[in-house]
Amino acid sequence: MVAKNSAWISACVISLALAPPAFGQAQPVADPTKTANQPAGPPQDKPPAPAPSPFTFTVNYDLDLLDNLSGGRSRGTGHADLLKASIGYDGNLQGREGLSALVSLEHGFGSDFTPQRIGGFQAVTSIEAHPAATRLYEAWVQQDVLEGRAGVKVGLIDLNTIFDVQETAALFLNAADGTGTDLADTGVNGPSIYPTTAAAIAGFWRPDNDWTLQLGVFDATAGDPRHRSDFLAVRLRGALIIAQVERRFGDTARIEVGAWDYTNSFPALDRFGLDGTPQRLHGNAGVYGLIEGRLLDRGGDGKGLSGWLRIGFANGDINPAQRYLGTGLVYTGPIHGRDKDEAGIAVADVEFGEGARVAALQEERTLSGHETVVEATYRYAWKDWIAVQPDVQYIIRPHGDRHIDNALMIGVRLAFTWSK
């Protein structure tokens, strides 16, 4: 089925790329009522240009075709795809200074490639989710004040659009290069990130152009863990509180440091009561830090070499991921004439805590302590509306399990974007 879909998509892409443009700059047309030397009439007043619309419509479709060549749980192919549509509003274009809003819907077609084929802890693609579902993803309103130096956002919010944003690492497919694994694997149903967001209120303050302070309070439970395919579910049971400080050095580099904490208690991984049930613990908290920036500038326009380093820690008595370390390099414009292309290599390492190791022994598994993913990718910006991205990942000790061989996976992402 994947091969048929891939062939069909390839045929469509080729036909669209070769088709003549449906629109473009109009060529001048001669007026048949005038001779070649007859001057044109007096210039006419042009009608005023229409005011720009405050609304922006965007549709994205990402398709990842994946193949586990060796190791892992089982060899074979699979895929993950995501369709997303959004409407953005900019109130500045209608005289509503500082007001903005966004509503977005997503449909995940359902994929469990990582657990089925790889057996890994960190998903090999950031759009992998199970089960298939259509969800209201984001729906928020933001009001900026003090000439944009402060603001408040309220509604359904993707935490990773505000906090723990790894700008350089966004090129890569592996989910660990979005939200760090130390934070992404927390909570009952994950924090407020893909595929399920939560109700939240977040604010920011910029004392000057270089510093940004942010604070967010999110529903501790994203969606309903018992009904993961619900279109919308808001529980409001406890809170995830997160704060972050960011320092920018112009367009060259930036540093961010964050801390988070759940108000809820969670079952311990390795502590049990007299009745055999896990003890409930408070202190599901952690910290993270990121440094990223330009290492080599090749003539401006964003071309050159960039890199990043991110580290994060979580409570290993509650969460399997006790520490996460991610780093990598991205080169923009690696080929002459291909200024929008990007090539990169990344490493994502997760360390499992003592609680996870004890829990694994009770399941008759033995953890090695780490899972490490090495990824190499190239994003070919074919057209403004389509990109093709071959990808290779080598997963060392999937899920830290000594009985699962290292896995070699190859894939390709087809990314389609339409905006108006």
C-alpha positions as CSV (number, residue, x, y, z in Angstrom):
1,M,0.0,0.0,0.0
2,V,2.9,2.4,0.9
3,A,4.6,1.7,-2.5
4,K,1.4,2.4,-4.4
5,N,0.9,5.7,-2.5
6,S,4.5,6.6,-3.0
7,A,4.2,6.0,-6.8
8,W,1.0,8.0,-7.0
9,I,2.5,10.9,-5.1
10,S,5.6,10.9,-7.2
11,A,3.6,11.0,-10.4
12,C,1.5,13.9,-9.1
13,V,4.6,15.8,-8.0
14,I,6.4,15.3,-11.4
15,S,3.3,16.4,-13.4
16,L,2.8,19.5,-11.3
17,A,6.5,20.4,-11.6
18,L,6.4,20.0,-15.4
19,A,3.1,21.7,-16.0
20,P,3.1,25.3,-17.4
21,P,2.4,28.0,-14.9
22,A,-1.3,28.8,-14.5
23,F,-0.6,32.4,-13.7
24,G,2.3,34.8,-13.8
25,Q,3.3,38.2,-15.0
26,A,1.1,39.3,-17.9
27,Q,2.7,40.2,-21.2
28,P,1.8,43.6,-22.8
29,V,-0.8,43.4,-25.6
30,A,-0.9,45.9,-28.5
31,D,-3.9,48.1,-29.0
32,P,-5.2,47.4,-32.5
33,T,-6.9,50.8,-32.8
34,K,-3.5,52.6,-32.6
35,T,-0.7,52.8,-35.2
36,A,2.8,52.1,-34.2
37,N,3.7,55.8,-33.9
38,Q,0.5,57.0,-32.3
39,P,1.1,58.2,-28.7
40,A,-0.9,56.7,-25.9
41,G,-3.6,58.8,-24.3
42,P,-3.2,60.7,-21.0
43,P,-2.4,58.6,-18.0
44,Q,-5.4,57.3,-16.1
45,D,-5.7,57.4,-12.4
46,K,-5.2,53.9,-11.0
47,P,-7.8,52.6,-8.5
48,P,-6.4,52.4,-5.0
49,A,-4.9,49.0,-4.0
50,P,-7.2,46.9,-1.9
51,A,-6.3,46.8,1.8
52,P,-4.5,43.7,2.8
53,S,-6.6,41.0,4.4
54,P,-6.1,40.5,8.1
55,F,-6.6,36.7,7.6
56,T,-4.0,34.2,6.5
57,F,-5.0,30.7,5.3
58,T,-2.4,27.9,5.4
59,V,-2.6,24.2,4.5
60,N,0.3,21.8,5.2
61,Y,0.6,18.2,4.3
62,D,3.6,16.2,5.3
63,L,4.2,12.6,4.2
64,D,7.1,10.5,5.6
65,L,7.9,7.2,3.8
66,L,10.0,5.1,6.1
67,D,12.0,1.8,5.8
68,N,13.8,0.0,8.6
69,L,16.7,-1.7,6.8
70,S,18.2,-3.6,9.7
71,G,18.0,-4.2,13.4
72,G,15.2,-2.9,15.6
73,R,12.2,-5.1,16.2
74,S,11.5,-6.0,12.6
75,R,12.6,-4.9,9.1
76,G,10.1,-3.4,6.8
77,T,8.4,-0.2,5.6
78,G,5.8,2.2,7.0
79,H,4.7,5.8,6.8
80,A,3.4,8.7,8.8
81,D,1.4,11.6,7.4
82,L,-0.2,14.7,8.8
83,L,-2.7,17.2,7.3
84,K,-3.0,20.6,9.0
85,A,-5.1,23.7,8.1
86,S,-5.0,27.0,9.9
87,I,-6.5,30.5,9.9
88,G,-4.4,33.3,11.4
89,Y,-5.6,36.8,12.2
90,D,-3.6,40.0,12.4
91,G,-5.6,42.8,14.1
92,N,-3.0,45.4,13.3
93,L,-4.3,45.4,9.7
94,Q,-7.7,46.5,11.0
95,G,-6.6,49.0,13.6
96,R,-6.7,46.6,16.5
97,E,-3.2,47.2,17.7
98,G,-1.4,44.2,19.1
99,L,-4.3,41.7,18.6
100,S,-3.7,38.4,16.9
101,A,-5.4,35.0,16.9
102,L,-5.0,31.5,15.4
103,V,-7.3,28.5,14.8
104,S,-5.9,25.3,13.4
105,L,-7.1,21.8,12.7
106,E,-5.1,18.7,12.2
107,H,-5.7,15.2,10.9
108,G,-3.1,12.5,11.8
109,F,-3.6,9.4,9.7
110,G,-2.2,7.2,12.4
111,S,1.3,5.6,12.6
112,D,3.2,3.5,15.1
113,F,6.3,2.9,13.0
114,T,8.8,3.5,15.9
115,P,7.3,1.1,18.4
116,Q,6.5,-1.6,15.8
117,R,9.6,-1.5,13.6
118,I,12.3,0.2,15.7
119,G,11.3,-0.5,19.2
120,G,12.8,2.9,20.1
121,F,11.9,5.5,22.8
122,Q,12.4,8.6,20.7
123,A,10.0,8.7,17.7
124,V,11.9,8.7,14.3
125,T,9.4,11.2,12.9
126,S,7.8,14.1,14.6
127,I,4.5,13.6,12.9
128,E,4.1,10.0,14.2
129,A,1.0,9.5,16.3
130,H,-1.6,6.8,17.1
131,P,-4.5,6.4,16.7
132,A,-5.7,8.3,13.6
133,A,-7.8,11.3,14.6
134,T,-9.0,14.8,13.6
135,R,-8.4,17.3,16.3
136,L,-8.8,21.0,17.1
137,Y,-5.1,21.7,17.5
138,E,-4.8,25.3,18.5
139,A,-7.3,28.1,19.1
140,W,-5.9,31.1,20.9
141,V,-6.1,34.9,21.1
142,Q,-3.1,37.1,21.9
143,Q,-3.0,40.7,23.0
144,D,0.3,42.6,23.0
145,V,0.8,45.8,24.9
146,L,3.6,48.3,25.6
147,E,4.4,48.5,21.9
148,G,4.9,44.8,21.7
149,R,7.2,44.5,24.7
150,A,4.6,42.4,26.6
151,G,1.6,40.3,25.9
152,V,-0.8,37.5,27.0
153,K,-2.0,34.5,25.0
154,V,-5.0,32.4,26.1
155,G,-6.6,29.3,24.6
156,L,-5.4,26.0,23.2
157,I,-1.7,26.5,22.8
158,D,1.1,24.3,21.5
159,L,3.7,24.6,24.2
160,N,6.6,24.1,21.8
161,T,5.7,27.2,19.8
162,I,6.7,29.3,22.8
163,F,8.9,27.2,25.1
164,D,11.9,24.9,24.4
165,V,12.0,26.0,20.7
166,Q,15.1,24.6,19.0
167,E,15.2,26.8,15.9
168,T,18.2,25.2,14.2
169,A,17.1,21.7,15.0
170,A,13.7,22.2,13.3
171,L,15.2,20.7,10.1
172,F,15.3,17.2,11.4
173,L,12.6,14.5,11.4
174,N,13.3,12.9,14.8
175,A,10.8,14.1,17.4
176,A,13.6,14.7,19.9
177,D,14.7,17.7,17.9
178,G,11.4,19.5,18.6
179,T,10.6,19.3,22.3
180,G,13.5,17.8,24.2
181,T,12.8,14.2,25.3
182,D,13.2,15.1,29.0
183,L,10.1,17.3,28.7
184,A,8.2,15.7,25.9
185,D,7.8,12.4,27.7
186,T,6.2,13.8,30.9
187,G,2.6,14.1,32.1
188,V,-0.3,11.6,31.8
189,N,-0.7,12.2,28.0
190,G,2.4,14.2,27.3
191,P,2.6,18.0,27.8
192,S,0.7,20.3,25.5
193,I,2.5,19.3,22.3
194,Y,1.7,17.3,19.1
195,P,-0.5,15.5,18.7
196,T,-2.7,16.9,21.6
197,T,-2.7,20.4,23.0
198,A,-4.1,21.7,26.3
199,A,-5.8,24.8,27.6
200,A,-3.3,27.4,28.7
201,I,-2.4,31.0,29.5
202,A,1.0,32.3,28.7
203,G,2.6,35.7,28.9
204,F,5.9,37.4,27.9
205,W,7.9,40.5,28.8
206,R,10.8,42.0,26.9
207,P,12.6,44.6,29.0
208,D,14.8,45.3,26.0
209,N,15.4,43.9,22.5
210,D,17.8,41.2,23.7
211,W,16.0,39.7,26.7
212,T,12.6,37.8,26.8
213,L,11.0,36.4,29.9
214,Q,8.1,34.0,29.5
215,L,5.7,32.2,31.9
216,G,3.0,29.7,31.0
217,V,0.4,27.7,32.9
218,F,-1.0,24.7,31.0
219,D,-3.6,22.1,31.8
220,A,-1.6,19.2,33.3
221,T,-3.4,16.6,31.1
222,A,-3.5,17.2,27.4
223,G,-6.8,15.9,26.0
224,D,-8.3,12.7,27.4
225,P,-5.9,9.8,27.7
226,R,-8.8,7.3,27.7
227,H,-10.1,8.7,24.4
228,R,-7.1,9.8,22.4
229,S,-9.0,10.4,19.2
230,D,-11.4,13.0,20.6
231,F,-11.7,16.2,18.5
232,L,-11.5,18.3,21.7
233,A,-11.1,17.4,25.4
234,V,-10.3,19.9,28.2
235,R,-9.9,18.4,31.7
236,L,-8.4,21.2,33.9
237,R,-7.0,18.8,36.5
238,G,-3.8,20.3,37.8
239,A,-1.3,22.4,36.0
240,L,2.0,22.4,34.3
241,I,3.9,25.6,35.1
242,I,6.8,26.5,32.9
243,A,9.1,29.6,32.8
244,Q,11.9,30.5,30.4
245,V,14.5,33.3,30.0
246,E,16.0,34.0,26.6
247,R,18.9,36.1,25.6
248,R,19.6,37.0,22.0
249,F,22.8,38.3,20.6
250,G,21.4,40.0,17.5
251,D,21.0,37.5,14.7
252,T,24.1,35.6,15.6
253,A,23.2,33.5,18.6
254,R,20.8,33.0,21.4
255,I,20.6,31.2,24.8
256,E,17.5,30.0,26.6
257,V,17.1,28.5,30.0
258,G,13.8,27.0,31.3
259,A,12.3,25.2,34.2
260,W,8.9,23.4,34.6
261,D,6.9,21.7,37.3
262,Y,3.6,19.8,37.6
263,T,1.3,20.5,40.5
264,N,-0.1,16.9,40.3
265,S,1.3,13.8,41.9
266,F,2.4,10.9,39.7
267,P,3.0,7.1,40.2
268,A,6.6,6.2,41.0
269,L,8.4,3.9,38.6
270,D,10.2,1.9,41.3
271,R,8.4,2.5,44.6
272,F,5.4,0.5,45.7
273,G,3.0,0.4,48.6
274,L,2.1,-2.6,50.7
275,D,-0.7,-3.4,48.4
276,G,1.7,-3.5,45.4
277,T,0.4,-0.3,43.8
278,P,3.0,2.4,42.8
279,Q,3.5,5.2,45.3
280,R,2.3,8.7,44.3
281,L,5.1,11.3,44.2
282,H,5.2,15.1,43.8
283,G,8.1,16.8,42.3
284,N,7.6,16.0,38.6
285,A,9.9,18.8,37.6
286,G,12.9,19.6,35.4
287,V,15.2,22.1,33.8
288,Y,16.6,22.6,30.3
289,G,19.1,24.9,28.5
290,L,19.9,25.7,24.9
291,I,22.6,27.5,23.0
292,E,22.5,27.9,19.3
293,G,23.8,30.3,16.6
294,R,25.7,31.0,13.4
295,L,29.1,29.4,13.2
296,L,30.0,30.4,9.7
297,D,28.4,33.2,7.6
298,R,28.5,32.7,3.9
299,G,27.5,36.1,2.4
300,G,24.3,36.8,4.4
301,D,20.7,35.8,3.4
302,G,20.8,33.1,6.1
303,K,23.4,31.0,4.2
304,G,26.2,29.3,6.2
305,L,26.7,26.9,9.1
306,S,24.7,26.9,12.3
307,G,24.8,24.7,15.3
308,W,23.1,24.0,18.7
309,L,23.5,22.2,22.0
310,R,20.6,21.4,24.3
311,I,20.5,19.6,27.6
312,G,17.6,18.8,29.9
313,F,16.9,17.0,33.2
314,A,13.7,15.5,34.6
315,N,12.8,13.5,37.7
316,G,13.9,9.9,37.0
317,D,11.8,8.5,39.8
318,I,8.7,9.5,37.8
319,N,9.8,9.7,34.2
320,P,11.8,7.2,32.2
321,A,13.9,9.9,30.6
322,Q,16.2,11.3,33.3
323,R,18.5,13.3,31.0
324,Y,18.5,14.4,27.4
325,L,21.4,15.8,25.3
326,G,20.9,17.0,21.7
327,T,23.4,18.6,19.4
328,G,24.0,19.1,15.7
329,L,25.0,21.2,12.7
330,V,22.9,22.6,9.8
331,Y,24.3,24.2,6.6
332,T,22.0,26.4,4.6
333,G,22.7,26.8,0.9
334,P,25.3,24.0,0.7
335,I,25.2,23.9,-3.2
336,H,25.7,27.0,-5.4
337,G,22.4,28.2,-6.7
338,R,20.4,26.2,-4.0
339,D,20.3,28.9,-1.4
340,K,17.2,27.5,0.4
341,D,18.4,23.9,0.6
342,E,19.6,22.7,4.0
343,A,21.9,19.8,5.0
344,G,22.4,18.6,8.6
345,I,23.6,16.0,11.0
346,A,22.2,15.6,14.6
347,V,22.7,13.5,17.7
348,A,20.0,12.9,20.3
349,D,20.9,10.9,23.4
350,V,18.5,10.0,26.2
351,E,19.6,8.6,29.5
352,F,17.1,6.4,31.5
353,G,17.0,6.8,35.2
354,E,17.2,4.3,38.0
355,G,13.4,4.2,38.2
356,A,13.1,3.1,34.5
357,R,15.8,0.4,35.0
358,V,14.0,-1.1,38.0
359,A,10.7,-1.0,36.2
360,A,12.3,-2.7,33.2
361,L,13.6,-5.5,35.4
362,Q,10.1,-6.2,36.7
363,E,9.1,-6.7,33.0
364,E,12.1,-9.0,32.5
365,R,13.9,-6.4,30.4
366,T,17.4,-5.0,30.9
367,L,18.2,-1.4,30.0
368,S,21.7,-0.3,29.0
369,G,21.0,3.2,30.3
370,H,21.0,5.1,27.0
371,E,19.4,5.4,23.6
372,T,21.3,7.4,21.0
373,V,20.0,8.5,17.6
374,V,22.4,9.8,14.9
375,E,20.5,11.5,12.0
376,A,21.6,12.9,8.6
377,T,19.2,14.7,6.3
378,Y,19.0,17.0,3.3
379,R,16.1,19.3,2.6
380,Y,15.7,20.0,-1.1
381,A,13.5,23.1,-1.6
382,W,12.1,22.0,-5.0
383,K,9.4,24.7,-5.3
384,D,8.0,27.3,-3.0
385,W,5.2,24.9,-2.2
386,I,7.0,21.6,-2.0
387,A,10.2,20.2,-0.4
388,V,11.7,16.8,-0.6
389,Q,13.8,15.6,2.3
390,P,15.8,12.3,2.3
391,D,16.7,11.2,5.8
392,V,18.9,8.5,7.4
393,Q,18.8,7.6,11.1
394,Y,20.9,5.1,13.1
395,I,19.4,4.2,16.4
396,I,21.8,2.8,19.0
397,R,20.3,0.6,21.7
398,P,16.6,1.3,20.9
399,H,14.8,2.0,24.1
400,G,18.0,1.1,25.9
401,D,17.1,-2.6,25.5
402,R,20.1,-4.8,25.2
403,H,18.1,-7.4,23.4
404,I,17.2,-5.1,20.5
405,D,19.9,-4.7,17.8
406,N,20.9,-1.2,16.6
407,A,18.5,-0.1,13.8
408,L,19.2,1.6,10.5
409,M,16.3,3.5,9.0
410,I,16.0,5.5,5.8
411,G,13.1,7.7,4.8
412,V,12.0,10.7,2.8
413,R,9.6,13.5,3.7
414,L,7.4,15.2,1.1
415,A,6.2,18.5,2.5
416,F,3.5,20.5,0.7
417,T,2.5,24.0,1.8
418,W,-0.2,26.4,0.5
419,S,-0.8,29.8,1.9
420,K,-3.0,32.8,1.0
